Amino acid sequence: MTNEKEVKTITDKQEISKIIQEKIKGKKLIFTNYYYFGIDKRGIAHERVTDIFPQFEKVIAIEIETLKFGDLGYEFFYEMGKNITFSIATCLKDNKILIIHAVEYKRNLEKRIKKFKR
């Protein structure tokens, strides 16, 4: 078994929309302790995250990876402005969405998201 995590990056708008419709919309959000610790450490207001999360039209990429206990994690990347990207990592559990972390990147993420723009 390898320690290398396989991450699938989705940048196709139709595929992004399908994932949001089928897996995200209409589900209850649960904010984890790790999430609260992380936003506090990064100086991000909880209200900012709850404002950004439903702005699905701004999602430019989704990274999907298998997490430690076999669950699928979905990290949503929102384009908020020139070289400002906001990411919100989630895990789907029993018709709920666990919010794992939120990060604001004030730099270009093209190296991380290979097919950033089409």
N, C-alpha and C positions, 0 to 999 in steps of 0.2 A: 504494500500500500504506500502511496506517495503522499507527501505533505503538501504538494502543489495543488492549490485550489483551482478548479476550472471555473472561469467566469465567462458567461455568454453576454455579449453586449448587443443590445437591440437599438438601432437608430432609425429604422423604417417607421414613418409616421403611422401607417395603417396597423402595423404590428404593435406599436406602442398603444394606440387607441384600443385595440382588441384586448390587450392585457389589462388596461385600466377598466374597461367595461366589464370584462369577465371576472376579474380577480379583486378589484379594489372598490369600485363604486358601491355605495350603499352599505358598506360594512362598518362596524363599530371600531373606533380607534382606541387602542390601549397604549398608554405611554409608559415605558419601562423605567425603572430606577436608573439604569445605565444611561438612558436618554436624558433624564433630568440632570444627572451628574455631568454629562457631556456638554449640554447647552449652557449650564452654569459655568463650567470651565472655559468655554469658548465665548462667553458673553452674549449669547443669542437669547432673545426673549421668546418664551413659549408661545406667546400670541403671534409672533412673526412666523413661527413654524405652522401654526394652525391656519394662518392666513394664506401661506404659500401652498400647503399640501393640496387643496382642491383646485389649484390653478393648473389643471392637467394640460391645457393648451400650450403651456410653456415647457412641458417635458420634452427634452431633446434626445434623451437616451435613458435606457433602463439596463442595469447590470443585474443578471440573475446568477446566483451561486448557491451551491448546497452548503448549508451551515453545519455547525459542529454536531448537532443531533439528527441530521438528515433532513431538516426542513429546508424549503426553498426561501432564500432571501431575495428581495427585490429592492434595488437601490435606484431611486428616481432622481434624475438630474434635470433641474429647472434652469432655463436660461433667463436670468433676471436683468441682464444688461451687458454692455460690452465688457468682456473678461470677468463677469460676475456670474457664477454658477452656484446654485444651492442644491445640496443633495440631502435626500431623506431616505434612510434605510429602513426597510420594513421586513416583517416575517408574518406570513399568513398562518393563523391558528384558529381552528374551530369557528369559522365564519367571522373571525375578528382579525384586525390588523394590529400587530404589535409594532410600535414605532421604536426602533433600536437606537438610531442616532440621527442628528441633523448637523450638517457642516456647510459653512459658506466659504466658497473658494473665490478669492479675488485675483485670479490668474487664469490664463488660458489652459484648458484641460485637454487639448488635442492629443497630447501624448498618452493620456490615460484612456480617453475614448477615441479609439483609432479612427473610426469613420464619423467623426464629430459632425461634420456638415456634408450635405450632398450638393 
